Amino acid sequence: PCGAQDPMGISSSRITFPGMNAAVRAVTRMGIYVGAKVFLIYEGYEGLVEGGDNIKQANWLSVSNIIQLGGTVIGSARCKAFTTRAGRLRAARNLVEHGITNLCVIGGDGSLTGADIFRSEWAGLLEELVRDGQISEEVARKNCRLNIVGLVGSIDNDFCGTDMTIGTDSALHRIMEVIDAITTTAQSHQRTFVLEVMGRHCGYLALVSGLASGADWLFIPESPPEDGWEDLMCERLGETRSRGSRLNIIIIAEGAIDRSGKPISSNYVKDLVVQRLGFDTRVTVLGHVQRGGTPSAFDRVLSSKMGMEAVMALLEATPDTPACVVSLSGNQSVRLPLMECVQVTKDVQKAMDEKRFEEAIQLRGRSFENNWNIYKLLAHQKPAQEKSPFSMAILNVGAPAAGMNAAVRSAVRIGICQGHTIYVVSDGFEGLAKGQVREVGWHDVAGWLGRGGSMLGTKRTLPKTCMEKIVENVRKFNIQGLLVIGGFEAYEGVLQLVEARGQYEELCIVMCVIPATISNNVPGTDFSLGSDTAVNAAMESCDRIKQSASGTKRRVFIVETMGGYCGYLSTVTGIAVGADAAYVYEDPFTIHDLKANVEHLTDKMKTDIQRGLVLRNEKCHEHYTTEFLYNLYSSEGKGIFDCRINVLGHLQQGGAPTPFDRNYGTKLGVKAVLWMSEKLQQVYSKGRVFANSGDTACVIGLRKKVVAFSPVTELKKVTDFEHRLPQEQWWLNLRLMLKMLANYQISLTEYISGQMEHVTRRTLSIEKGF
């Protein structure tokens, strides 16, 4: 196996995307951590071919303070020379000169394919260099093989084998920011907007932004509209306006085509709407705005996770190991054979070229196909085939969380499609007890997707305080299904209702909880609605705080985050902003740990990076409060650095939902109601619903990459009710990554064992999931 001392090179692709710097930082620091020499190769393959100052050895500080930057600090450029053997020969000479035998390439399928070709030619290139007298046979033997690992980056998410490519989530953030801004203008002026997004060969950005914005019409290259689409589109736009809507949003991928393969342009769509409907219509082409800006929290964490796994892949490579690509599967980093993934990616384009569009959508993966099917379900109202005998009520419980409104919207609409009577309840269980119940229709939830907070209103009241009145209103409104969207109180509340079934027959109904809380502390799911938005809000605040600290020099900020006893928010934010430490309840710490952190910051102030950032979860320790940490750090750092406190507070609960939370909420709402509909059919007999088994009251959640329904009675066994936490939490393995990248003294053995405890590190599956 490759030794830890073997030099390692990092190169980027010809096209930039947000998150590249986070990947460069992670690979560099992990490489240094394991004892390798790490070289940064500037200007991509061009720097590899040109050599000289384009290949520079990196140290720990070389990649400090870059995680929040867009683009790539090591540059990127197109390189025709590398496409030729002569160019690759020069590149091989430059690598051998520096003793680099491991190469990490951050890019798309083109860049990664080029790297694989380079690797396959490596032995022949060295032979040619020996023959030409440019290197000795001894040098050739020492550098006899080249290990390649790829990190997939592309804002289009067009690479098969990973759930998400680096840069995609950030691009969706840019798109949703524009859509939110456009929506206010369109509503004010009663306009139609045609929004063109990137995606020459892949419609992922258009599809997810259409799903997350409730767009009226969507064009993607994988599914061209049927002939005569112009008539149908104009008919639907006109119908939407006639029902009182003041705006229309049409989203079109730049590679959109019709059934004959003819391109559909945004200007053609605009002219069509103007000529046929006379609507005031504007075109907005986002272009390279989608590639710019600071990376989202998701992309920073994804890049960091992939970067560290890439170094492990290089360390463990053998002569028989094929070039691999580090991918994302659910919440895990996995390694897949590079060229297998490239081949499946090419198969998608081949299917599209041959007009096998349904197959193309399937090849994109289950996630793409699910998104497309759900968009078609929710974009336009379709009359139910028959009226259902069932009625459902939807309510929000606990603190507000971004994405709640998206879940309510999709649940209402899919319930109406199923023919059910749908009620919404104001102010949670308290509102249900007071009879604040009203029936809603399809258009009552229009425009809810991008709204933060809770449009229904939400309270923390639990059912046990008003059980009899709740039962009375369940009977009064003949509620047979209850969908509860909220945090730990929602889960605990449904558990109380289930436990009261023996006393109240009216509670023998189907119940489902959609976890929605910034704390991400509900058992039965890896991610709760709202946690992604909260992490991004905290991250943006910390970015500004870091900038302030950089300006004043020798300053340490101690930032308190929310989350109750759950340290998810603090940990993930810490990774995303490159924090020096993050204290959480689940990872006990002592005064000795605090002393080590102070010493680390003292050493840091002697470098060019004279600022520090320490995060503290609000309930991480009974005695080591935020004020205590401030006093301790201030006292120990006296004369070296000064301290400031920032309590982020409720800004973490506010703001517009991120694309992830809008999309996630939409999917969970649909899947929850479909599951409830199926259960209602199963327990319906002789004109009534009677559900008293444990599997009729569940928490829906995403576990790894699969949507699972977990009975609340089963989850009770694995819940710490005192601290409102699941007894096991998958994200705890991220703590090791946080500490290693922050220069803590974590051994490599401890890191590997920690990863193996939580993660299956290899898989041969290249199918995208949820």
LINURFEN-V137657 format. One record per residue. N is the residue number from 1. RES is the residue in three letters. PHI is phi in degrees with one decimal (none if undefined). PSI is psi in whole degrees, -180 to 180 (NA if undefined). Layout:
n;res;phi;psi
N;RES;PHI;PSI
N;RES;PHI;PSI
//
This chain:
n;res;phi;psi
1;PRO;none;154
2;CYS;-60.6;134
3;GLY;-80.1;156
4;ALA;-66.1;-21
5;GLN;-84.6;-9
6;ASP;-64.2;132
7;PRO;-62.6;152
8;MET;-131.6;134
9;GLY;-112.4;147
10;ILE;-122.9;126
11;SER;-131.8;149
12;SER;-110.1;167
13;SER;-80.1;179
14;ARG;-77.2;-15
15;ILE;-120.1;135
16;THR;-92.7;161
17;PHE;-158.8;151
18;PRO;-61.0;140
19;GLY;107.1;-12
20;MET;-62.3;-41
21;ASN;-66.5;-36
22;ALA;-62.5;-38
23;ALA;-68.5;-44
24;VAL;-58.6;-44
25;ARG;-61.4;-46
26;ALA;-65.9;-45
27;VAL;-64.0;-43
28;THR;-61.6;-50
29;ARG;-71.4;-38
30;MET;-66.9;-40
31;GLY;-61.0;-46
32;ILE;-63.3;-39
33;TYR;-60.2;-39
34;VAL;-87.4;3
35;GLY;96.1;12
36;ALA;-90.2;154
37;LYS;-79.9;133
38;VAL;-117.0;129
39;PHE;-115.1;135
40;LEU;-93.7;129
41;ILE;-104.0;110
42;TYR;-81.9;148
43;GLU;63.4;34
44;GLY;60.5;-143
45;TYR;-66.0;-26
46;GLU;-62.5;-42
47;GLY;-66.5;-33
48;LEU;-65.6;-40
49;VAL;-75.2;-42
50;GLU;-77.0;-33
51;GLY;67.1;-147
52;GLY;64.6;-131
53;ASP;-73.1;-4
54;ASN;-76.9;-11
55;ILE;-120.9;109
56;LYS;-128.5;140
57;GLN;-71.8;140
58;ALA;-105.0;155
59;ASN;-124.5;-179
60;TRP;-57.3;-41
61;LEU;-78.6;-14
62;SER;-59.5;-27
63;VAL;-115.9;20
64;SER;-75.1;146
65;ASN;59.4;34
66;ILE;-117.9;-10
67;ILE;-61.4;-29
68;GLN;-90.1;-3
69;LEU;-86.4;141
70;GLY;-79.2;176
71;GLY;66.0;-148
72;THR;-145.1;131
73;VAL;-73.4;-15
74;ILE;-96.8;7
75;GLY;74.7;165
76;SER;-154.1;143
77;ALA;-157.8;152
78;ARG;-71.8;145
79;CYS;-141.4;101
80;LYS;-68.9;-32
81;ALA;-60.9;-35
82;PHE;-70.8;-17
83;THR;-78.1;-8
84;THR;-106.5;157
85;ARG;-65.9;-36
86;ALA;-61.4;-41
87;GLY;-66.7;-40
88;ARG;-69.1;-29
89;LEU;-64.4;-43
90;ARG;-64.7;-39
91;ALA;-63.8;-41
92;ALA;-63.0;-41
93;ARG;-60.5;-41
94;ASN;-68.7;-37
95;LEU;-68.2;-45
96;VAL;-61.3;-37
97;GLU;-58.4;-34
98;HIS;-97.7;1
99;GLY;71.1;24
100;ILE;-83.5;119
101;THR;-120.1;3
102;ASN;-131.5;129
103;LEU;-128.5;125
104;CYS;-106.5;119
105;VAL;-110.4;125
106;ILE;-105.8;110
107;GLY;-179.8;-168
108;GLY;-92.4;-169
109;ASP;-63.8;-33
110;GLY;-64.8;-47
111;SER;-64.9;-40
112;LEU;-71.9;-35
113;THR;-64.2;-42
114;GLY;-59.5;-39
115;ALA;-65.4;-39
116;ASP;-67.4;-40
117;ILE;-60.6;-45
118;PHE;-57.2;-44
119;ARG;-65.8;-42
120;SER;-66.1;-28
121;GLU;-90.0;-5
122;TRP;-53.1;-50
123;ALA;-60.6;-43
124;GLY;-65.4;-37
125;LEU;-65.7;-41
126;LEU;-66.0;-40
127;GLU;-59.6;-42
128;GLU;-66.6;-38
129;LEU;-65.8;-38
130;VAL;-66.3;-45
131;ARG;-60.3;-37
132;ASP;-83.3;-2
133;GLY;78.0;16
134;GLN;-83.8;-25
135;ILE;-139.9;160
136;SER;-86.7;165
137;GLU;-64.3;-34
138;GLU;-64.4;-42
139;VAL;-64.3;-40
140;ALA;-63.3;-41
141;ARG;-65.2;-40
142;LYS;-65.0;-31
143;ASN;-112.9;39
144;CYS;-68.1;-19
145;ARG;-139.9;153
146;LEU;-119.5;123
147;ASN;-93.6;135
148;ILE;-122.9;134
149;VAL;-134.2;140
150;GLY;-113.3;144
151;LEU;-113.1;124
152;VAL;-84.5;123
153;GLY;-130.2;130
154;SER;-174.2;128
155;ILE;-69.5;-17
156;ASP;-80.1;-14
157;ASN;53.6;45
158;ASP;-102.8;12
159;PHE;-101.8;121
160;CYS;-77.8;137
161;GLY;119.4;-10
162;THR;-135.6;144
163;ASP;-65.7;-34
164;MET;-150.7;134
165;THR;-90.3;154
166;ILE;-62.1;130
167;GLY;104.6;-21
168;THR;-66.1;-47
169;ASP;-62.7;-39
170;SER;-64.6;-41
171;ALA;-62.1;-39
172;LEU;-64.5;-36
173;HIS;-59.7;-46
174;ARG;-61.3;-44
175;ILE;-63.8;-45
176;MET;-67.9;-32
177;GLU;-61.8;-42
178;VAL;-67.5;-45
179;ILE;-60.9;-43
180;ASP;-61.4;-39
181;ALA;-69.7;-41
182;ILE;-64.9;-37
183;THR;-58.2;-42
184;THR;-64.6;-40
185;THR;-66.9;-45
186;ALA;-63.0;-40
187;GLN;-67.1;-38
188;SER;-65.6;-40
189;HIS;-104.4;2
190;GLN;54.2;59
191;ARG;-110.5;162
192;THR;-108.2;132
193;PHE;-114.8;132
194;VAL;-104.8;115
195;LEU;-108.9;118
196;GLU;-99.4;124
197;VAL;-115.0;165
198;MET;-67.4;160
199;GLY;136.8;68
200;ARG;-65.6;-37
201;HIS;-121.9;-10
202;CYS;-132.1;133
203;GLY;-97.7;19
204;TYR;-59.6;-48
205;LEU;-60.5;-45
206;ALA;-63.8;-42
207;LEU;-64.8;-50
208;VAL;-70.4;-38
209;SER;-68.4;-33
210;GLY;-66.7;-41
211;LEU;-67.6;-39
212;ALA;-81.2;-10
213;SER;-115.6;-8
214;GLY;68.1;39
215;ALA;-58.3;147
216;ASP;-74.3;-31
217;TRP;-149.5;150
218;LEU;-141.0;134
219;PHE;-118.9;122
220;ILE;-131.4;148
221;PRO;-65.8;-26
222;GLU;-72.2;-21
223;SER;-140.8;79
224;PRO;-61.0;147
225;PRO;-67.0;154
226;GLU;-65.9;157
227;ASP;-56.9;140
228;GLY;85.1;14
229;TRP;-61.1;-29
230;GLU;-58.5;-44
231;ASP;-65.2;-44
232;LEU;-66.9;-42
233;MET;-62.7;-47
234;CYS;-64.8;-36
235;GLU;-63.3;-43
236;ARG;-70.6;-39
237;LEU;-63.1;-42
238;GLY;-64.6;-39
239;GLU;-64.1;-40
240;THR;-62.1;-43
241;ARG;-65.5;-39
242;SER;-65.7;-21
243;ARG;-92.5;9
244;GLY;106.5;-3
245;SER;-69.6;140
246;ARG;-100.7;3
247;LEU;-150.9;161
248;ASN;-135.1;138
249;ILE;-119.6;124
250;ILE;-117.4;125
251;ILE;-112.1;132
252;ILE;-133.1;128
253;ALA;-76.0;145
254;GLU;-60.8;-22
255;GLY;-98.0;19
256;ALA;-62.6;139
257;ILE;-137.6;165
258;ASP;-95.8;-175
259;ARG;-64.3;-23
260;SER;-91.3;0
261;GLY;91.9;3
262;LYS;-79.0;133
263;PRO;-61.7;144
264;ILE;-108.8;115
265;SER;-94.6;156
266;SER;-64.6;-35
267;ASN;-68.9;-35
268;TYR;-63.3;-43
269;VAL;-64.3;-42
270;LYS;-60.9;-50
271;ASP;-59.7;-37
272;LEU;-61.9;-46
273;VAL;-65.3;-41
274;VAL;-65.1;-47
275;GLN;-68.4;-42
276;ARG;-87.1;-35
277;LEU;-112.7;-18
278;GLY;71.5;18
279;PHE;-76.0;144
280;ASP;-66.7;113
281;THR;-127.3;138
282;ARG;-127.6;151
283;VAL;-111.3;134
284;THR;-125.3;119
285;VAL;-104.7;113
286;LEU;-71.5;-38
287;GLY;57.1;-138
288;HIS;-78.6;1
289;VAL;-55.6;-34
290;GLN;-68.3;-22
291;ARG;-89.4;-12
292;GLY;-99.8;-175
293;GLY;84.4;172
294;THR;-71.9;144
295;PRO;-68.5;150
296;SER;-71.2;166
297;ALA;-60.7;-42
298;PHE;-56.8;-47
299;ASP;-67.7;-35
300;ARG;-67.2;-44
301;VAL;-69.8;-43
302;LEU;-58.6;-47
303;SER;-63.9;-40
304;SER;-65.1;-44
305;LYS;-63.5;-47
306;MET;-65.4;-40
307;GLY;-61.9;-43
308;MET;-68.8;-38
309;GLU;-67.5;-33
310;ALA;-62.0;-41
311;VAL;-64.8;-42
312;MET;-62.7;-37
313;ALA;-64.3;-40
314;LEU;-67.9;-40
315;LEU;-63.5;-35
316;GLU;-94.1;0
317;ALA;-67.2;144
318;THR;-121.1;170
319;PRO;-56.8;-24
320;ASP;-93.4;-4
321;THR;-77.1;122
322;PRO;-72.0;160
323;ALA;-56.6;133
324;CYS;-120.5;165
325;VAL;-124.3;137
326;VAL;-87.2;125
327;SER;-124.4;171
328;LEU;-108.9;127
329;SER;-127.5;105
330;GLY;66.7;-115
331;ASN;-112.9;22
332;GLN;-116.3;146
333;SER;-88.4;131
334;VAL;-133.3;161
335;ARG;-111.5;134
336;LEU;-131.1;151
337;PRO;-60.2;125
338;LEU;-56.5;-51
339;MET;-73.1;-24
340;GLU;-65.2;-43
341;CYS;-65.8;-42
342;VAL;-61.2;-40
343;GLN;-64.9;-43
344;VAL;-64.0;-39
345;THR;-60.2;-41
346;LYS;-69.4;-32
347;ASP;-62.9;-34
348;VAL;-61.7;-49
349;GLN;-64.4;-37
350;LYS;-63.5;-42
351;ALA;-61.8;-40
352;MET;-67.6;-42
353;ASP;-61.7;-33
354;GLU;-93.6;11
355;LYS;61.2;30
356;ARG;-96.0;71
357;PHE;-70.4;-38
358;GLU;-62.7;-39
359;GLU;-67.8;-36
360;ALA;-60.7;-43
361;ILE;-64.0;-41
362;GLN;-65.5;-39
363;LEU;-67.2;-26
364;ARG;-64.9;-21
365;GLY;116.0;163
366;ARG;-63.5;-35
367;SER;-61.9;-46
368;PHE;-62.6;-46
369;GLU;-64.0;-41
370;ASN;-61.7;-45
371;ASN;-57.6;-45
372;TRP;-65.5;-45
373;ASN;-65.2;-40
374;ILE;-68.7;-39
375;TYR;-58.7;-46
376;LYS;-63.8;-33
377;LEU;-68.1;-39
378;LEU;-99.5;-15
379;ALA;-69.8;-38
380;HIS;-137.9;140
381;GLN;-71.0;131
382;LYS;-120.6;128
383;PRO;-58.6;137
384;ALA;-64.4;145
385;GLN;-63.2;-35
386;GLU;-156.0;155
387;LYS;-72.3;130
388;SER;-83.4;152
389;PRO;-82.1;0
390;PHE;-100.9;151
391;SER;-128.4;141
392;MET;-124.7;149
393;ALA;-119.6;142
394;ILE;-122.5;132
395;LEU;-145.1;158
396;ASN;-108.0;139
397;VAL;-133.9;142
398;GLY;94.0;-158
399;ALA;-76.9;152
400;PRO;-62.8;146
401;ALA;-143.8;136
402;ALA;-60.0;136
403;GLY;104.5;-16
404;MET;-57.6;-45
405;ASN;-67.0;-35
406;ALA;-63.7;-40
407;ALA;-67.0;-42
408;VAL;-62.4;-45
409;ARG;-57.6;-51
410;SER;-68.2;-36
411;ALA;-64.8;-44
412;VAL;-59.8;-48
413;ARG;-70.5;-41
414;ILE;-70.9;-32
415;GLY;-64.4;-42
416;ILE;-64.6;-40
417;CYS;-60.3;-32
418;GLN;-80.8;-6
419;GLY;88.8;8
420;HIS;-79.0;159
421;THR;-85.6;125
422;ILE;-114.0;125
423;TYR;-110.0;149
424;VAL;-118.9;149
425;VAL;-118.0;131
426;SER;-85.6;143
427;ASP;62.3;39
428;GLY;62.3;-148
429;PHE;-64.7;-32
430;GLU;-63.7;-41
431;GLY;-66.7;-36
432;LEU;-65.5;-39
433;ALA;-65.7;-32
434;LYS;-89.3;-1
435;GLY;78.2;24
436;GLN;-82.0;66
437;VAL;-121.9;133
438;ARG;-143.0;147
439;GLU;-79.5;143
440;VAL;-125.9;157
441;GLY;-115.7;-179
442;TRP;-54.6;-48
443;HIS;-83.9;-7
444;ASP;-68.9;-20
445;VAL;-110.3;15
446;ALA;-65.1;139
447;GLY;81.3;7
448;TRP;-83.1;-19
449;LEU;-57.0;-45
450;GLY;-90.7;6
451;ARG;-87.7;133
452;GLY;-82.4;177
453;GLY;67.5;-150
454;SER;-130.0;116
455;MET;-69.4;-25
456;LEU;-83.3;-17
457;GLY;83.5;145
458;THR;-146.4;145
459;LYS;-138.1;162
460;ARG;-88.4;-2
461;THR;-53.5;133
462;LEU;-97.6;153
463;PRO;-59.0;-32
464;LYS;-61.5;-20
465;THR;-81.9;-15
466;CYS;-149.5;39
467;MET;-59.4;-45
468;GLU;-65.6;-38
469;LYS;-70.0;-35
470;ILE;-62.3;-48
471;VAL;-59.0;-43
472;GLU;-58.5;-43
473;ASN;-77.8;-29
474;VAL;-61.2;-41
475;ARG;-70.6;-44
476;LYS;-60.1;-44
477;PHE;-93.3;3
478;ASN;54.7;47
479;ILE;-77.7;123
480;GLN;-111.7;-11
481;GLY;-140.8;136
482;LEU;-125.5;117
483;LEU;-106.3;116
484;VAL;-111.0;121
485;ILE;-111.4;116
486;GLY;173.9;-169
487;GLY;-92.4;-143
488;PHE;-60.4;-34
489;GLU;-64.1;-35
490;ALA;-64.4;-45
491;TYR;-64.7;-46
492;GLU;-66.6;-37
493;GLY;-65.0;-45
494;VAL;-65.3;-37
495;LEU;-61.2;-41
496;GLN;-64.2;-39
497;LEU;-64.1;-41
498;VAL;-64.6;-43
499;GLU;-68.7;-18
500;ALA;-92.9;2
501;ARG;-59.3;-35
502;GLY;-64.0;-26
503;GLN;-93.5;-32
504;TYR;-125.8;109
505;GLU;-63.9;-26
506;GLU;-62.3;-21
507;LEU;-88.8;4
508;CYS;-82.2;63
509;ILE;-124.1;170
510;VAL;-82.9;131
511;MET;-131.2;146
512;CYS;-144.2;141
513;VAL;-111.9;127
514;ILE;-100.3;112
515;PRO;-64.4;125
516;ALA;-143.2;99
517;THR;-162.4;142
518;ILE;-68.4;-19
519;SER;-75.8;-21
520;ASN;55.2;46
521;ASN;-117.3;16
522;VAL;-87.8;128
523;PRO;-67.4;153
524;GLY;98.5;0
525;THR;-151.6;150
526;ASP;-81.6;-31
527;PHE;-132.6;135
528;SER;-104.0;149
529;LEU;-58.1;137
530;GLY;97.8;-23
531;SER;-69.5;-35
532;ASP;-66.8;-43
533;THR;-62.7;-41
534;ALA;-64.9;-42
535;VAL;-62.0;-43
536;ASN;-65.3;-38
537;ALA;-64.1;-45
538;ALA;-65.3;-41
539;MET;-61.6;-45
540;GLU;-62.8;-39
541;SER;-65.3;-43
542;CYS;-67.6;-35
543;ASP;-58.3;-43
544;ARG;-68.9;-38
545;ILE;-64.0;-44
546;LYS;-59.9;-41
547;GLN;-61.7;-42
548;SER;-62.0;-44
549;ALA;-65.5;-36
550;SER;-65.4;-34
551;GLY;-72.1;-37
552;THR;-88.4;-21
553;LYS;67.3;149
554;ARG;47.5;49
555;ARG;-131.0;138
556;VAL;-116.7;127
557;PHE;-102.5;131
558;ILE;-106.8;115
559;VAL;-113.4;126
560;GLU;-97.6;129
561;THR;-108.3;163
562;MET;-83.4;-174
563;GLY;129.1;-1
564;GLY;63.1;-133
565;TYR;-85.7;-8
566;CYS;-86.0;127
567;GLY;-94.1;12
568;TYR;-57.9;-51
569;LEU;-59.8;-44
570;SER;-67.4;-42
571;THR;-68.0;-50
572;VAL;-68.4;-38
573;THR;-62.4;-40
574;GLY;-59.5;-42
575;ILE;-65.7;-43
576;ALA;-67.1;-27
577;VAL;-108.1;1
578;GLY;69.0;43
579;ALA;-67.7;153
580;ASP;-78.0;-27
581;ALA;-161.1;155
582;ALA;-144.4;114
583;TYR;-94.2;128
584;VAL;-136.2;158
585;TYR;-63.6;-39
586;GLU;-70.9;-18
587;ASP;-118.5;84
588;PRO;-55.7;143
589;PHE;-134.2;155
590;THR;-121.7;180
591;ILE;-64.2;-27
592;HIS;-67.8;-37
593;ASP;-66.0;-42
594;LEU;-62.9;-40
595;LYS;-61.6;-44
596;ALA;-63.1;-38
597;ASN;-65.7;-41
598;VAL;-63.8;-42
599;GLU;-64.0;-39
600;HIS;-60.6;-45
601;LEU;-69.0;-34
602;THR;-62.1;-44
603;ASP;-64.8;-38
604;LYS;-63.1;-35
605;MET;-67.8;-14
606;LYS;-84.3;-7
607;THR;-97.8;-173
608;ASP;-75.0;-17
609;ILE;-95.0;84
610;GLN;-97.1;62
611;ARG;-157.1;156
612;GLY;-140.8;153
613;LEU;-138.1;122
614;VAL;-122.4;128
615;LEU;-103.3;145
616;ARG;-136.4;119
617;ASN;-65.7;140
618;GLU;-56.8;-29
619;LYS;-122.7;36
620;CYS;-71.9;-26
621;HIS;-156.3;139
622;GLU;-64.9;-38
623;HIS;-105.2;-33
624;TYR;-84.0;74
625;THR;-75.5;173
626;THR;-60.8;-41
627;GLU;-64.6;-40
628;PHE;-62.5;-46
629;LEU;-60.7;-40
630;TYR;-60.8;-47
631;ASN;-65.1;-41
632;LEU;-65.0;-51
633;TYR;-63.1;-39
634;SER;-63.7;-43
635;SER;-68.2;-48
636;GLU;-72.3;-25
637;GLY;-96.7;7
638;LYS;-57.1;128
639;GLY;84.8;-11
640;ILE;-113.6;-47
641;PHE;-150.8;158
642;ASP;-112.8;168
643;CYS;-123.7;155
644;ARG;-139.8;152
645;ILE;-110.1;140
646;ASN;-133.9;122
647;VAL;-104.5;111
648;LEU;-68.5;-33
649;GLY;59.1;-144
650;HIS;-77.4;-2
651;LEU;-63.0;-21
652;GLN;-72.5;-18
653;GLN;-93.4;-15
654;GLY;-96.7;-176
655;GLY;91.3;165
656;ALA;-71.3;145
657;PRO;-62.4;146
658;THR;-70.8;164
659;PRO;-55.4;-38
660;PHE;-60.6;-49
661;ASP;-68.2;-34
662;ARG;-65.7;-47
663;ASN;-68.3;-44
664;TYR;-63.6;-45
665;GLY;-62.6;-41
666;THR;-61.6;-46
667;LYS;-66.7;-44
668;LEU;-64.6;-38
669;GLY;-60.5;-45
670;VAL;-65.2;-50
671;LYS;-66.5;-35
672;ALA;-64.6;-46
673;VAL;-69.3;-38
674;LEU;-62.8;-40
675;TRP;-65.7;-43
676;MET;-63.6;-38
677;SER;-61.9;-42
678;GLU;-65.1;-43
679;LYS;-64.9;-40
680;LEU;-61.1;-40
681;GLN;-62.7;-38
682;GLN;-69.4;-34
683;VAL;-102.7;10
684;TYR;-91.2;122
685;SER;-152.4;136
686;LYS;53.9;42
687;GLY;78.8;11
688;ARG;-145.8;159
689;VAL;-99.1;131
690;PHE;-138.1;102
691;ALA;-117.8;108
692;ASN;-126.9;5
693;SER;-87.1;157
694;GLY;-60.1;-32
695;ASP;-79.9;9
696;THR;-101.3;6
697;ALA;-138.7;104
698;CYS;-131.3;161
699;VAL;-100.0;127
700;ILE;-90.2;137
701;GLY;-159.2;164
702;LEU;-96.8;116
703;ARG;-115.3;113
704;LYS;60.6;-99
705;LYS;-130.2;18
706;VAL;-121.9;136
707;VAL;-78.6;124
708;ALA;-123.9;149
709;PHE;-113.2;114
710;SER;-111.5;121
711;PRO;-57.1;136
712;VAL;-64.4;-29
713;THR;-68.0;-32
714;GLU;-75.1;-40
715;LEU;-66.4;-27
716;LYS;-56.5;-34
717;LYS;-69.6;-22
718;VAL;-116.6;28
719;THR;-117.4;135
720;ASP;-94.0;95
721;PHE;-70.9;-29
722;GLU;-61.8;-43
723;HIS;-104.1;3
724;ARG;55.9;58
725;LEU;-142.5;150
726;PRO;-69.1;147
727;GLN;-69.4;-25
728;GLU;-126.2;137
729;GLN;-133.9;124
730;TRP;-62.1;-32
731;TRP;-73.8;-7
732;LEU;-63.1;-25
733;ASN;-69.3;-18
734;LEU;-69.2;-20
735;ARG;-60.1;-39
736;LEU;-64.3;-40
737;MET;-63.4;-44
738;LEU;-57.2;-46
739;LYS;-70.1;-40
740;MET;-65.6;-43
741;LEU;-72.5;-18
742;ALA;-93.8;4
743;ASN;79.1;32
744;TYR;-78.5;166
745;GLN;-92.1;78
746;ILE;-109.0;128
747;SER;-74.4;153
748;LEU;-61.4;-38
749;THR;-60.7;-42
750;GLU;-65.4;-40
751;TYR;-62.8;-48
752;ILE;-64.0;-45
753;SER;-64.9;-36
754;GLY;-65.4;-40
755;GLN;-68.1;-43
756;MET;-65.8;-29
757;GLU;-65.7;-33
758;HIS;-108.7;-19
759;VAL;-131.1;134
760;THR;-82.7;114
761;ARG;-89.4;-3
762;ARG;-137.9;149
763;THR;-156.4;153
764;LEU;-102.8;-4
765;SER;-73.6;134
766;ILE;-122.5;27
767;GLU;-97.2;130
768;LYS;-75.5;148
769;GLY;-103.2;-132
770;PHE;-40.6;NA
//
